Amino acid sequence: MTSTDIVDIWAGQYDLPSWFTEALDVPREEEFIVVGGQKVHYFRWGKRGNPALLLTHGFLAHARCFAFIAPFLAEEYDIVAYDLAGMGESEIGAEFKSEQRGEDMVALADALDLFSGPVKPKIIAHSFGAGVALTAMELAGSRFGGLIICDLMIMRPEKLMAHFEKGSGSPGSGRSDRPSNIYPDYETARGRFILSPPQDAQSPFLLDYMAYHSMRRVDGGWTWKFDPKVFHRSENDQVKWMAAPQRIADLPHRLAMVYGENSTLFDADSVAHLRELGGTHIPMIAVPKAEHHLMLDQPLAFVTALRSVLALWDCSQT
């Protein structure tokens, strides 16, 4: 376990569970690769040549949200978790368009030779990252072995409009022209780190872990790692989120949904809505007691759900 994962600034506050420390002890690579002219930061676990998994995260998060999830899959798979453009340690271009993210996901899989094995790589993506993965599947779904969508915001049109009208932004909303704040010290910066949508931290040590790795030192103090350009939108957000349920139901490739039983963005009515649109073939698995942030709420139950889907798919490889 490296000091970049467990840091004195917070680790001494907790009696860390063995499953967490052992997960961070599992060997991994940390590298950068250039995709579309921009540096992409990623981690890699497991053995090259094993079936590949490509993992990505929600809005303003980073690949370390899988740092304590991927190790539980590393014995059987070759796993890559990467930072989306402009988040974590990955760069973002000056003229970056949000629809480019799906193209970049396919290009990253190509660049890291994830398509070279006899088994097609599978994608596991959370929230905003699942929207990126949905686009990647529409572009190159025949090259992938399936997509596990983890708590992507899915609502009926009237419910979604009510969500927007009460002032709740969509994943990825914000202002691209507002520079990131600089805080005088880590404690002040940490006090500004909150989950979106807001919820209590079921595992405070995991929240602190994510908070620390969401920030960086700069002249004058601490600031966020994400680039404000990630808030730029070249399409209408509401139209995109309205279309998402039908896009999922219509996708002619292998899919599964894993969501938090108590999530405010995907719930039992979301399941019913997708079924009504034609998604009766898609398994949809609720993680007990979890809200939107599955890996922070119920990490081991989340791993179990992922393992279950992957095991079923592995029994019927195409």
Backbone bond lengths (Angstrom), bond angles and torsions (degrees), N, CA, C in turn:
res aa  C-N    CA-C-N  psi(-1)  N-CA   C-N-CA  omega(-1)  CA-C   N-CA-C  phi
1 M - - - 1.468 - - 1.532 108.26 -
2 T 1.318 118.46 129.16 1.450 121.54 -174.91 1.521 111.15 -95.13
3 S 1.332 114.80 159.36 1.468 119.72 179.52 1.515 111.72 -66.30
4 T 1.332 117.30 -17.52 1.470 118.71 177.67 1.511 111.64 -75.18
5 D 1.327 116.99 -13.74 1.460 120.38 178.27 1.520 111.69 -97.30
6 I 1.328 117.55 -50.50 1.457 122.45 179.24 1.518 107.34 -110.52
7 V 1.296 117.05 116.33 1.457 120.81 -173.78 1.522 110.16 -118.00
8 D 1.332 115.51 149.73 1.462 120.63 -176.56 1.519 112.35 -61.33
9 I 1.329 116.25 -23.08 1.460 118.72 -174.55 1.529 112.33 -63.43
10 W 1.361 116.52 -19.28 1.465 117.42 179.09 1.512 115.26 -142.84
11 A 1.348 118.50 -22.76 1.458 119.59 -171.13 1.527 112.57 -61.62
12 G 1.314 117.73 -33.23 1.450 120.19 -178.20 1.521 114.09 -67.71
13 Q 1.326 117.14 -11.41 1.465 120.38 179.99 1.527 112.55 -78.34
14 Y 1.336 117.83 -15.08 1.453 120.75 -170.00 1.523 111.32 -127.25
15 D 1.312 114.19 150.46 1.458 121.46 166.42 1.524 105.56 -91.55
16 L 1.326 116.41 91.15 1.457 121.31 -171.17 1.522 110.98 -67.67
17 P 1.326 118.02 133.24 1.471 120.49 -179.75 1.522 111.51 -67.11
18 S 1.304 116.04 150.04 1.467 120.47 -176.04 1.524 111.53 -63.88
19 W 1.339 117.62 -33.88 1.468 118.32 -178.85 1.524 110.98 -60.43
20 F 1.340 117.07 -34.93 1.462 121.66 -178.30 1.523 110.80 -72.96
21 T 1.324 117.23 -50.25 1.463 119.95 -178.38 1.521 111.06 -65.49
22 E 1.327 117.06 -37.35 1.464 119.83 177.80 1.525 111.24 -67.11
23 A 1.322 117.09 -36.31 1.464 120.29 177.38 1.523 110.98 -63.20
24 L 1.324 116.64 -41.31 1.464 119.28 -179.63 1.519 112.42 -73.31
25 D 1.324 117.24 -14.86 1.464 121.18 176.02 1.525 112.60 -82.32
26 V 1.321 117.51 -13.97 1.469 120.12 179.90 1.533 108.50 -65.55
27 P 1.331 118.28 129.29 1.481 120.42 -176.37 1.523 112.25 -57.69
28 R 1.316 114.56 143.67 1.457 120.55 177.14 1.515 108.79 -152.40
29 E 1.301 116.00 158.65 1.465 122.67 171.65 1.524 108.09 -99.28
30 E 1.321 116.32 151.88 1.460 122.05 170.92 1.516 107.20 -131.63
31 E 1.318 116.94 118.01 1.462 121.46 -173.11 1.521 111.22 -142.14
32 F 1.348 114.17 170.91 1.457 122.52 169.48 1.528 107.87 -120.78
33 I 1.329 116.28 147.49 1.450 121.77 173.78 1.525 107.34 -140.10
34 V 1.317 117.02 147.28 1.464 120.92 -179.71 1.529 109.06 -90.58
35 V 1.324 115.09 123.57 1.466 122.37 177.01 1.525 107.31 -130.53
36 G 1.314 117.14 124.40 1.461 120.68 -179.60 1.517 113.53 59.98
37 G 1.328 116.43 30.01 1.461 121.04 178.47 1.513 114.69 85.04
38 Q 1.329 118.41 -0.72 1.468 121.61 -177.71 1.530 110.49 -122.08
39 K 1.336 115.46 145.33 1.459 120.00 178.00 1.530 110.73 -74.07
40 V 1.315 115.54 131.24 1.458 122.28 177.39 1.527 108.39 -114.74
41 H 1.315 115.53 128.54 1.464 121.90 179.47 1.525 109.10 -92.85
42 Y 1.355 115.26 136.14 1.467 117.53 179.51 1.525 110.93 -150.22
43 F 1.329 114.41 159.96 1.456 123.64 170.42 1.527 107.81 -112.89
44 R 1.347 114.68 154.06 1.471 118.58 178.03 1.530 109.81 -141.69
45 W 1.317 115.42 128.60 1.461 123.13 178.68 1.526 109.04 -119.29
46 G 1.336 115.47 163.54 1.455 120.48 171.21 1.512 112.69 86.92
47 K 1.314 114.71 -166.07 1.463 122.23 -173.59 1.518 110.81 -110.32
48 R 1.327 115.80 128.53 1.468 119.97 174.69 1.524 109.44 -58.35
49 G 1.291 115.99 138.40 1.451 120.89 -177.80 1.514 113.01 100.50
50 N 1.331 117.22 -22.04 1.456 120.16 173.10 1.521 109.48 -73.11
51 P 1.325 118.35 161.34 1.467 119.06 176.34 1.531 110.63 -53.43
52 A 1.317 116.12 138.26 1.468 120.82 -171.75 1.526 111.95 -94.98
53 L 1.331 114.79 145.42 1.456 123.24 172.02 1.528 107.85 -124.99
54 L 1.325 116.57 137.14 1.463 123.00 176.39 1.517 107.86 -116.88
55 L 1.325 117.02 120.94 1.460 122.46 -172.56 1.529 110.04 -117.52
56 T 1.330 115.82 140.21 1.456 118.03 170.13 1.528 111.03 -148.95
57 H 1.304 114.87 168.36 1.461 125.14 -158.36 1.527 113.00 -112.12
58 G 1.317 115.53 179.73 1.452 122.61 178.37 1.522 112.98 -83.74
59 F 1.331 115.25 179.75 1.463 121.24 -174.18 1.524 111.63 -65.81
60 L 1.344 114.92 132.62 1.472 125.52 -179.56 1.523 113.39 66.59
61 A 1.329 117.25 6.00 1.464 120.61 175.41 1.531 108.40 -91.22
62 H 1.317 117.13 -157.73 1.459 121.44 -176.23 1.520 109.19 -163.52
63 A 1.313 116.33 173.34 1.460 121.42 -172.47 1.518 113.23 -63.01
64 R 1.327 117.69 -20.46 1.462 118.32 -178.55 1.529 112.76 -69.32
65 C 1.314 118.31 -9.00 1.468 117.35 173.86 1.523 110.47 -68.27
66 F 1.345 117.29 -13.67 1.462 121.50 174.13 1.528 112.23 -105.17
67 A 1.341 118.14 3.17 1.464 120.72 -176.29 1.514 112.69 -63.61
68 F 1.328 117.01 -26.06 1.463 121.23 179.25 1.533 111.43 -110.87
69 I 1.343 116.21 9.43 1.468 122.52 175.25 1.530 110.11 -108.61
70 A 1.333 116.77 -50.89 1.458 121.70 -177.05 1.531 113.44 -56.20
71 P 1.338 120.28 -37.89 1.472 118.73 -179.10 1.523 114.17 -56.79
72 F 1.330 118.19 -27.40 1.451 120.86 179.20 1.534 112.12 -73.25
73 L 1.324 116.84 -11.30 1.461 122.31 179.28 1.523 111.67 -110.17
74 A 1.326 116.49 -4.51 1.466 121.31 -167.78 1.522 114.10 -70.85
75 E 1.320 118.34 -21.89 1.461 119.58 -178.33 1.524 111.74 -68.50
76 E 1.314 116.29 -30.89 1.472 119.92 -175.02 1.525 113.76 -106.14
77 Y 1.335 117.86 -15.56 1.460 120.04 -170.25 1.532 111.70 -129.26
78 D 1.308 114.43 159.98 1.470 124.27 168.90 1.528 105.28 -99.29
79 I 1.323 117.86 110.55 1.470 121.89 -166.96 1.521 111.43 -115.57
80 V 1.306 116.07 130.05 1.469 123.05 172.35 1.523 108.36 -118.57
81 A 1.336 116.29 127.11 1.469 121.92 170.53 1.517 107.12 -120.21
82 Y 1.328 116.81 128.40 1.460 118.59 -173.90 1.527 111.85 -128.80
83 D 1.339 114.35 158.85 1.458 121.93 175.32 1.524 108.76 -85.44
84 L 1.325 116.92 127.57 1.455 120.60 173.80 1.531 110.42 -62.72
85 A 1.315 116.18 155.92 1.460 121.32 -177.42 1.525 111.62 -53.70
86 G 1.338 115.41 129.77 1.457 121.23 177.79 1.505 114.60 80.91
87 M 1.327 117.69 4.42 1.459 122.09 179.33 1.526 108.71 -125.27
88 G 1.318 116.99 156.09 1.456 119.73 -176.52 1.511 110.51 56.71
89 E 1.330 115.74 -125.75 1.468 120.93 -178.38 1.524 112.91 -102.97
90 S 1.334 117.78 3.84 1.470 120.02 -177.04 1.521 111.58 -85.02
91 E 1.324 115.41 144.83 1.458 121.83 178.39 1.524 110.67 -80.73
92 I 1.335 114.62 164.05 1.458 120.96 173.93 1.519 108.34 -137.14
93 G 1.326 116.84 138.03 1.454 120.94 -178.36 1.515 112.79 -72.62
94 A 1.328 115.61 157.02 1.465 120.96 -178.29 1.520 111.64 -63.49
95 E 1.325 117.51 -31.82 1.466 121.70 -178.07 1.522 111.37 -111.27
96 F 1.306 117.00 31.95 1.464 121.63 -174.01 1.530 110.88 -65.14
97 K 1.332 115.98 135.07 1.462 122.31 176.49 1.526 108.58 -110.90
98 S 1.308 116.45 137.30 1.454 120.08 -172.56 1.525 112.85 -61.36
99 E 1.340 117.49 -31.17 1.463 119.32 -179.80 1.534 111.62 -69.53
100 Q 1.333 115.76 -13.65 1.460 120.62 178.94 1.523 112.02 -69.76
101 R 1.328 117.34 -19.03 1.460 120.41 -174.51 1.529 112.13 -60.81
102 G 1.332 116.65 -39.71 1.460 119.43 178.79 1.520 111.55 -64.81
103 E 1.337 116.62 -41.55 1.455 120.63 176.78 1.520 110.69 -61.21
104 D 1.325 116.35 -41.24 1.461 120.77 -179.44 1.529 111.88 -66.16
105 M 1.336 117.08 -33.77 1.463 119.49 177.77 1.532 110.52 -63.06
106 V 1.314 116.42 -44.22 1.466 120.28 177.93 1.527 109.96 -64.83
107 A 1.331 116.64 -42.83 1.466 120.70 -179.42 1.526 111.44 -63.89
108 L 1.334 117.05 -37.84 1.465 120.57 177.95 1.528 110.17 -64.37
109 A 1.328 117.22 -44.73 1.460 120.23 178.09 1.524 111.19 -59.38
110 D 1.330 116.39 -38.38 1.460 120.89 176.46 1.522 110.66 -65.36
111 A 1.325 115.82 -47.98 1.458 120.41 -175.55 1.527 112.33 -62.91
112 L 1.326 117.16 -30.20 1.462 121.18 -179.46 1.530 112.36 -97.30
113 D 1.329 116.56 12.35 1.470 123.42 175.13 1.528 113.10 61.22
114 L 1.321 117.13 31.25 1.458 118.98 -179.66 1.525 112.12 -72.80
115 F 1.332 117.26 -17.91 1.453 120.62 179.48 1.538 112.72 -90.69
116 S 1.336 117.41 -1.21 1.467 120.09 -170.46 1.526 113.67 -81.71
117 G 1.316 118.44 -16.58 1.455 121.04 -176.61 1.516 112.80 -83.24
118 P 1.340 116.85 172.25 1.462 120.84 -179.56 1.529 113.60 -73.14
119 V 1.344 117.22 -17.25 1.463 121.94 179.41 1.529 108.56 -109.20
120 K 1.298 116.71 131.12 1.462 120.60 -178.73 1.534 110.51 -66.31
121 P 1.335 117.45 140.08 1.470 119.97 178.98 1.525 111.19 -68.86
122 K 1.315 114.90 149.80 1.463 121.43 177.93 1.521 108.90 -113.52
123 I 1.318 116.06 153.10 1.464 122.47 -178.93 1.521 109.29 -111.06
124 I 1.340 115.49 137.34 1.462 122.61 170.09 1.519 105.98 -123.49
125 A 1.323 117.70 120.59 1.460 119.84 -173.74 1.518 111.02 -141.23
126 H 1.327 115.06 139.85 1.460 121.79 -176.25 1.526 110.95 -106.93
127 S 1.326 116.67 133.97 1.465 124.08 167.65 1.531 111.46 52.77
128 F 1.326 118.29 -123.06 1.456 122.31 -179.04 1.525 111.02 -52.94
129 G 1.325 116.74 -40.01 1.463 120.28 178.19 1.506 112.72 -62.59
130 A 1.342 116.96 -28.78 1.463 120.31 177.24 1.524 110.85 -69.12
131 G 1.330 116.95 -32.60 1.460 119.87 173.99 1.517 111.22 -64.37
132 V 1.340 116.14 -39.78 1.466 121.07 175.16 1.524 109.90 -61.38
133 A 1.321 115.68 -45.67 1.462 120.47 -177.93 1.528 111.65 -65.41
134 L 1.319 116.95 -34.57 1.462 120.22 177.17 1.526 110.10 -61.06
135 T 1.329 116.91 -42.76 1.465 120.72 176.29 1.519 110.69 -62.98
136 A 1.344 116.93 -43.01 1.469 120.37 178.75 1.522 111.01 -59.88
137 M 1.332 117.01 -39.09 1.458 120.35 178.79 1.524 111.45 -68.46
138 E 1.326 117.11 -34.53 1.465 119.99 176.67 1.522 111.08 -67.92
139 L 1.336 116.29 -31.67 1.461 121.06 -179.50 1.519 112.58 -80.66
140 A 1.344 116.48 -38.27 1.464 119.61 -171.11 1.523 111.78 -147.16
141 G 1.320 117.19 37.72 1.455 120.53 -174.94 1.514 114.24 -59.99
142 S 1.321 118.16 -30.09 1.458 120.28 -179.04 1.526 112.17 -68.98
143 R 1.322 116.69 -15.92 1.468 120.46 179.35 1.531 111.74 -88.98
144 F 1.319 117.09 -14.64 1.463 121.50 -179.01 1.532 110.01 -104.37
145 G 1.327 114.78 156.27 1.449 120.47 -179.26 1.506 114.17 -92.77
146 G 1.335 117.38 -0.18 1.453 120.85 179.09 1.516 111.47 147.27
147 L 1.314 114.97 165.74 1.463 122.70 -179.61 1.520 109.26 -133.77
148 I 1.344 115.80 127.73 1.456 121.42 171.43 1.522 107.13 -102.47
149 I 1.326 116.51 110.93 1.467 123.11 179.43 1.528 108.11 -89.34
150 C 1.314 116.49 124.15 1.468 121.81 -175.44 1.529 110.51 -111.73
151 D 1.311 115.88 103.82 1.462 124.93 174.46 1.529 113.60 51.42
152 L 1.305 115.66 50.64 1.459 121.35 169.23 1.530 108.84 -74.89
153 M 1.331 117.43 143.35 1.461 120.80 179.96 1.526 110.24 -66.41
154 I 1.328 116.49 111.81 1.464 122.94 178.35 1.527 107.65 -131.91
155 M 1.340 116.56 120.78 1.464 122.00 179.88 1.528 109.54 -143.32
156 R 1.336 116.40 155.97 1.455 120.71 170.01 1.528 109.01 -61.64
157 P 1.351 118.15 152.98 1.463 120.49 -176.91 1.524 114.11 -52.45
158 E 1.343 117.01 -45.63 1.462 118.77 -177.21 1.540 111.39 -67.73
159 K 1.303 116.36 -35.06 1.464 120.39 178.26 1.522 110.82 -71.46
160 L 1.321 116.10 -37.84 1.460 120.43 178.72 1.525 110.91 -66.22
161 M 1.342 117.39 -42.30 1.458 120.24 178.31 1.519 111.05 -63.50
162 A 1.324 117.25 -40.09 1.468 120.22 177.09 1.516 110.57 -63.00
163 H 1.334 115.96 -36.98 1.470 121.54 177.56 1.533 110.09 -61.31
164 F 1.334 116.80 -45.22 1.466 120.44 179.47 1.536 111.23 -69.47
165 E 1.322 116.83 -41.03 1.466 120.79 -174.95 1.525 113.12 -67.24
166 K 1.310 117.55 -27.35 1.468 119.46 178.09 1.525 112.34 -83.04
167 G 1.343 115.35 4.78 1.458 119.37 174.08 1.507 114.79 97.62
168 S 1.319 117.61 3.53 1.462 120.60 177.89 1.524 108.52 -80.10
169 G 1.304 116.56 121.86 1.448 119.96 179.66 1.512 111.41 -78.56
170 S 1.320 115.72 161.36 1.452 119.98 174.59 1.518 109.02 -80.37
171 P 1.339 117.98 159.62 1.461 118.99 172.78 1.517 110.23 -56.33
172 G 1.300 116.80 123.60 1.456 120.60 -178.97 1.514 113.96 102.08
173 S 1.332 117.99 3.90 1.461 119.22 -179.29 1.524 110.82 -84.93
174 G 1.309 115.49 152.36 1.463 121.51 -179.83 1.521 110.04 155.05
175 R 1.345 116.52 -171.90 1.469 121.63 -177.26 1.519 110.13 -113.60
176 S 1.338 115.35 123.95 1.464 119.89 -179.05 1.514 112.91 -80.40
177 D 1.344 117.53 -12.34 1.468 120.63 -178.13 1.528 112.39 -96.75
178 R 1.313 117.22 5.70 1.464 120.19 -178.92 1.528 109.19 -103.29
179 P 1.326 118.81 115.99 1.469 120.17 -179.18 1.527 111.02 -66.87
180 S 1.318 115.68 152.84 1.458 120.63 178.84 1.525 110.51 -66.95
181 N 1.308 116.42 141.76 1.463 121.16 175.93 1.526 110.81 -68.36
182 I 1.321 115.23 151.20 1.460 121.53 171.82 1.518 107.31 -113.49
183 Y 1.345 115.70 126.77 1.461 121.78 -177.70 1.524 109.26 -105.29
184 P 1.330 118.16 144.46 1.474 120.56 -171.59 1.520 114.29 -65.84
185 D 1.330 117.78 -26.42 1.459 120.45 -178.53 1.527 109.21 -151.10
186 Y 1.335 115.13 168.05 1.458 119.43 -176.59 1.524 111.62 -62.66
187 E 1.333 117.52 -40.48 1.461 120.44 -176.69 1.530 111.28 -59.58
188 T 1.336 116.17 -40.84 1.465 119.95 178.25 1.524 110.53 -66.13
189 A 1.333 115.59 -44.08 1.466 119.46 178.58 1.520 110.83 -62.06
190 R 1.313 116.32 -43.82 1.470 120.43 -179.62 1.528 110.85 -59.41
191 G 1.301 117.01 -34.90 1.452 121.11 179.83 1.514 113.22 -66.10
192 R 1.341 117.11 -17.36 1.465 121.39 179.14 1.522 112.55 -94.53
193 F 1.326 117.60 -4.39 1.462 120.80 -178.29 1.523 109.35 -84.67
194 I 1.327 116.12 118.37 1.464 121.21 178.63 1.522 108.61 -134.24
195 L 1.308 115.30 158.31 1.459 120.53 175.91 1.524 110.24 -83.87
196 S 1.321 115.55 150.57 1.464 120.98 176.66 1.529 108.21 -133.19
197 P 1.344 117.62 120.99 1.464 127.52 -0.67 1.528 111.29 -66.65
198 P 1.351 116.47 154.70 1.470 119.92 -176.55 1.524 111.77 -61.35
199 Q 1.318 115.08 140.34 1.461 121.05 175.67 1.520 108.46 -162.43
200 D 1.309 116.56 161.95 1.453 121.00 175.23 1.519 109.50 -70.50
201 A 1.314 115.04 149.88 1.460 120.55 177.07 1.521 109.06 -82.84
202 Q 1.329 116.50 111.04 1.458 119.66 179.13 1.528 111.64 -73.62
203 S 1.326 116.83 -27.61 1.468 122.46 177.14 1.528 107.63 -129.28
204 P 1.338 118.32 87.18 1.467 120.83 -174.41 1.519 114.15 -54.65
205 F 1.325 118.34 -33.92 1.465 119.28 -178.80 1.528 110.90 -67.39
206 L 1.334 117.57 -32.10 1.459 119.79 176.44 1.524 111.37 -71.81
207 L 1.319 116.49 -36.86 1.460 120.09 176.52 1.526 110.34 -63.32
208 D 1.332 117.10 -42.55 1.460 120.15 178.10 1.523 111.30 -65.62
209 Y 1.313 116.11 -37.80 1.465 120.53 177.30 1.526 110.76 -60.11
210 M 1.331 116.03 -47.25 1.460 119.70 179.54 1.516 111.69 -67.04
211 A 1.334 117.06 -38.99 1.464 121.11 -179.83 1.521 111.02 -61.09
212 Y 1.328 116.47 -48.48 1.464 119.85 -177.73 1.528 111.21 -59.07
213 H 1.328 116.04 -41.79 1.463 119.68 -177.11 1.523 112.85 -84.73
214 S 1.320 117.20 4.42 1.460 121.56 173.21 1.524 111.52 -96.57
215 M 1.336 117.50 -0.66 1.463 122.38 -174.65 1.516 111.10 -125.59
216 R 1.327 115.23 162.83 1.457 121.15 178.04 1.516 109.80 -144.75
217 R 1.323 115.04 153.18 1.465 120.77 175.91 1.528 109.95 -77.73
218 V 1.313 116.20 139.15 1.462 122.63 174.38 1.530 107.78 -139.78
219 D 1.324 116.72 172.86 1.457 119.54 174.08 1.525 109.01 -59.90
220 G 1.302 116.33 124.71 1.458 120.16 179.39 1.507 114.74 97.18
221 G 1.350 117.68 -4.43 1.457 117.44 177.47 1.516 113.90 143.76
222 W 1.346 115.15 -131.12 1.461 122.35 -175.83 1.523 109.73 -128.28
223 T 1.342 115.47 147.09 1.459 120.30 176.13 1.524 109.02 -145.59
224 W 1.328 115.89 177.04 1.461 121.18 -178.92 1.522 111.04 -76.54
225 K 1.319 116.17 151.99 1.460 120.13 176.12 1.524 112.07 -76.69
226 F 1.315 118.34 -29.91 1.468 118.98 -175.09 1.518 111.04 -67.81
227 D 1.324 115.39 151.80 1.461 123.06 176.98 1.527 108.13 -92.61
228 P 1.338 119.71 131.24 1.472 120.50 179.85 1.528 114.14 -55.84
229 K 1.341 116.96 -18.95 1.473 119.01 178.85 1.524 112.29 -63.63
230 V 1.322 117.84 -16.10 1.472 118.80 178.64 1.529 111.63 -65.30
231 F 1.332 117.50 -17.30 1.463 120.57 -179.72 1.528 112.50 -82.81
232 H 1.336 116.87 -9.79 1.466 119.24 -178.95 1.521 109.68 -66.73
233 R 1.313 116.40 136.21 1.463 121.93 179.23 1.526 110.18 -124.29
234 S 1.334 115.56 129.99 1.473 120.02 175.96 1.525 111.24 -104.49
235 E 1.365 116.35 4.39 1.459 119.62 176.38 1.520 108.70 -140.22
236 N 1.322 116.18 166.67 1.455 120.90 -179.47 1.526 109.78 -76.96
237 D 1.325 115.37 117.19 1.463 120.79 -177.08 1.522 112.33 -59.81
238 Q 1.325 116.89 -43.47 1.456 119.28 -175.94 1.531 111.25 -65.31
239 V 1.318 116.26 -39.78 1.463 120.08 177.31 1.524 109.93 -61.90
240 K 1.331 116.32 -42.10 1.462 120.65 -178.95 1.527 111.07 -62.77
241 W 1.331 116.93 -45.43 1.467 119.54 -177.46 1.529 111.49 -72.97
242 M 1.335 117.31 -28.97 1.461 119.97 174.25 1.531 111.09 -64.97
243 A 1.325 116.11 -35.70 1.462 120.77 -175.77 1.521 113.24 -81.15
244 A 1.350 117.27 -17.97 1.461 120.48 -172.04 1.529 114.34 -57.31
245 P 1.341 120.68 -44.32 1.467 118.98 -178.58 1.530 113.54 -59.50
246 Q 1.346 117.09 -44.37 1.465 119.02 -179.66 1.520 111.16 -68.49
247 R 1.328 117.62 -34.98 1.467 120.74 177.00 1.525 110.53 -60.65
248 I 1.325 116.10 -40.72 1.465 120.06 179.21 1.521 110.38 -67.13
249 A 1.320 116.62 -48.44 1.462 120.57 -178.27 1.528 111.81 -61.58
250 D 1.329 117.29 -32.36 1.461 121.62 -175.84 1.523 113.76 -88.23
251 L 1.327 118.15 -11.86 1.464 119.76 -174.95 1.530 110.21 -63.71
252 P 1.324 118.13 123.71 1.474 120.31 -174.98 1.527 113.09 -87.56
253 H 1.314 116.99 34.76 1.455 121.50 -178.34 1.526 109.62 -132.47
254 R 1.315 115.80 166.66 1.456 120.64 -174.12 1.524 111.02 -68.29
255 L 1.324 115.09 130.07 1.464 122.42 -176.47 1.524 110.02 -137.02
256 A 1.316 115.54 153.61 1.461 122.84 166.50 1.519 106.85 -146.38
257 M 1.325 115.89 151.93 1.461 122.00 178.28 1.527 107.97 -118.22
258 V 1.331 116.04 131.35 1.463 122.12 172.48 1.521 106.50 -122.85
259 Y 1.323 116.94 128.21 1.459 119.21 -175.05 1.524 110.94 -143.16
260 G 1.320 114.65 163.11 1.451 120.15 178.64 1.522 110.92 -78.88
261 E 1.308 116.73 130.71 1.467 120.95 -179.69 1.522 111.71 -55.19
262 N 1.343 117.16 -32.18 1.461 121.91 -178.11 1.530 112.35 -109.64
263 S 1.318 117.01 21.64 1.461 120.87 -179.67 1.527 111.08 -67.54
264 T 1.319 116.44 145.15 1.471 121.17 174.98 1.529 111.77 -92.66
265 L 1.332 117.52 -6.89 1.460 121.10 -178.01 1.526 113.39 -105.07
266 F 1.315 116.68 -21.26 1.464 121.52 177.43 1.517 106.87 -146.07
267 D 1.339 116.18 119.78 1.466 119.40 -175.74 1.531 109.93 -139.29
268 A 1.324 116.63 -168.87 1.459 120.66 -177.68 1.526 111.79 -59.94
269 D 1.337 117.32 -33.01 1.459 119.59 178.06 1.520 110.78 -70.70
270 S 1.339 117.39 -30.99 1.473 120.78 174.49 1.521 109.72 -62.81
271 V 1.334 115.74 -41.98 1.466 120.50 176.82 1.531 110.19 -58.99
272 A 1.330 116.04 -49.14 1.461 120.52 -178.99 1.529 110.98 -61.34
273 H 1.328 116.79 -40.94 1.467 121.09 -179.68 1.526 110.71 -61.82
274 L 1.328 117.41 -46.08 1.461 120.54 179.27 1.529 111.28 -64.02
275 R 1.316 116.67 -37.91 1.465 120.23 177.44 1.529 110.37 -61.98
276 E 1.330 115.91 -43.53 1.465 120.41 -179.17 1.525 112.03 -65.25
277 L 1.319 117.26 -29.10 1.463 121.58 -179.55 1.523 112.65 -82.36
278 G 1.325 116.35 -5.40 1.454 119.92 178.61 1.517 114.73 116.29
279 G 1.321 117.75 4.96 1.456 120.94 -177.91 1.512 113.91 -88.67
280 T 1.313 117.48 38.22 1.471 120.63 -177.64 1.529 112.31 -70.25
281 H 1.321 116.63 -17.79 1.464 121.23 -178.58 1.517 112.91 -85.29
282 I 1.334 118.04 -6.24 1.462 121.66 -172.59 1.524 110.05 -94.19
283 P 1.335 119.10 119.29 1.464 119.58 173.18 1.527 110.35 -68.45
284 M 1.336 115.73 136.13 1.467 120.83 -178.47 1.520 107.94 -129.80
285 I 1.324 115.55 115.61 1.460 122.52 -168.94 1.520 109.97 -115.24
286 A 1.329 116.58 122.84 1.465 121.87 177.68 1.523 109.55 -91.51
287 V 1.332 116.36 129.71 1.465 121.46 175.57 1.524 107.56 -87.75
288 P 1.334 118.54 117.23 1.472 120.85 -176.27 1.519 112.62 -58.37
289 K 1.338 114.83 137.62 1.467 123.92 174.04 1.530 113.88 68.82
290 A 1.317 118.00 1.51 1.464 120.46 179.84 1.519 110.63 -89.63
291 E 1.326 115.36 148.52 1.458 121.65 169.63 1.529 107.93 -102.46
292 H 1.325 117.88 -149.12 1.466 119.86 -174.24 1.527 112.21 -65.24
293 H 1.327 116.68 -38.28 1.465 120.79 -173.64 1.529 109.50 -89.01
294 L 1.323 114.92 77.60 1.459 122.60 -170.25 1.520 112.70 -55.78
295 M 1.336 116.44 -44.70 1.465 119.82 -174.14 1.528 112.46 -72.33
296 L 1.325 116.57 -20.63 1.464 120.27 176.83 1.524 111.44 -92.41
297 D 1.324 117.01 -26.45 1.460 121.59 -175.80 1.528 112.21 -83.78
298 Q 1.333 115.18 -55.93 1.468 121.27 -174.95 1.533 107.92 -138.66
299 P 1.334 117.23 70.10 1.469 119.77 -171.84 1.524 114.18 -60.37
300 L 1.335 118.12 -41.74 1.462 119.21 -176.78 1.531 111.26 -73.42
301 A 1.319 117.34 -36.01 1.465 119.62 174.88 1.530 110.25 -66.62
302 F 1.325 116.57 -36.62 1.466 120.96 176.53 1.523 110.31 -62.39
303 V 1.335 117.36 -44.94 1.458 121.11 176.65 1.525 110.69 -58.20
304 T 1.324 116.61 -43.16 1.458 120.61 -179.85 1.526 111.46 -60.62
305 A 1.330 116.77 -42.36 1.465 120.30 178.27 1.530 110.62 -62.80
306 L 1.335 117.31 -43.91 1.463 120.57 179.04 1.523 111.13 -63.66
307 R 1.326 116.01 -45.47 1.461 119.70 178.77 1.536 111.36 -58.51
308 S 1.314 116.07 -39.79 1.459 120.16 -177.75 1.519 111.37 -64.31
309 V 1.329 116.62 -47.20 1.466 120.12 179.45 1.521 110.26 -62.61
310 L 1.333 116.69 -46.96 1.462 120.29 -177.79 1.530 111.24 -62.95
311 A 1.335 117.14 -39.52 1.464 120.02 179.99 1.528 110.91 -63.43
312 L 1.313 116.86 -41.05 1.470 120.45 178.69 1.525 110.41 -65.47
313 W 1.321 116.53 -42.55 1.459 120.22 178.42 1.522 111.45 -65.38
314 D 1.349 116.62 -39.25 1.463 120.43 -178.88 1.520 111.39 -64.28
315 C 1.333 116.51 -25.93 1.461 120.35 178.92 1.527 112.16 -75.64
316 S 1.326 116.25 -12.79 1.468 119.97 -176.69 1.522 109.77 -135.23
317 Q 1.335 116.25 47.35 1.469 120.90 -177.12 1.515 110.82 -60.22
318 T 1.338 113.07 141.81 1.460 118.85 173.41 1.511 109.28 -122.61
